[in-house]
Amino acid sequence: MGSEIFISSVAFGLFIVCPRMAGMMHVINKNSNASILRTVLTGTLLSIPLLLIMVFAFAHLGVWGAVIICVLTDVAAALIMKGISKKAAVETFIIALFVIVGVKVAPIVSGFIVGL
């Protein structure tokens, strides 16, 4: 049981590290004097209930339920980032838009590529 939790935790940790997270950390780091380490640790703790809500939404409402939660949290992040700077808020919103566009465009592009 111990190794299963370790393996699944490492896999999840590696999955969570993504360009979107790097982009957000860059925006926060560029626009604030907040410690990156403290921001990551505190943000990770605050995200735990949100991740559980997203898992619940995915299980009961499918991928679109999870995307809705993602969009809502991204918009909330953009609104909150106004407290650091308006530019940071706009950059956060643009990152969120790319996620939404990616969800819509990915099936079209992958269908085209696979169809070749």
Residue pairs with C-beta under 8 A, 6 or more apart in sequence:
20 95
20 99
23 95
24 77
24 92
24 95
25 36
25 39
25 40
27 81
27 88
27 91
27 92
27 95
28 34
28 36
28 39
28 81
28 84
28 88
29 36
30 88
31 81
31 84
31 85
31 87
31 88
32 84
32 88
50 69
50 73
53 69
54 66
54 69
54 70
57 65
57 66
57 68
57 69
58 65
58 66
61 68
63 103
67 100
67 103
70 99
71 96
71 99
71 100
74 92
74 93
74 95
74 96
74 99
75 93
75 96
77 92
77 96
78 89
78 90
78 92
78 93
78 96
79 89
81 88
81 89
81 91
81 92
82 88
82 89
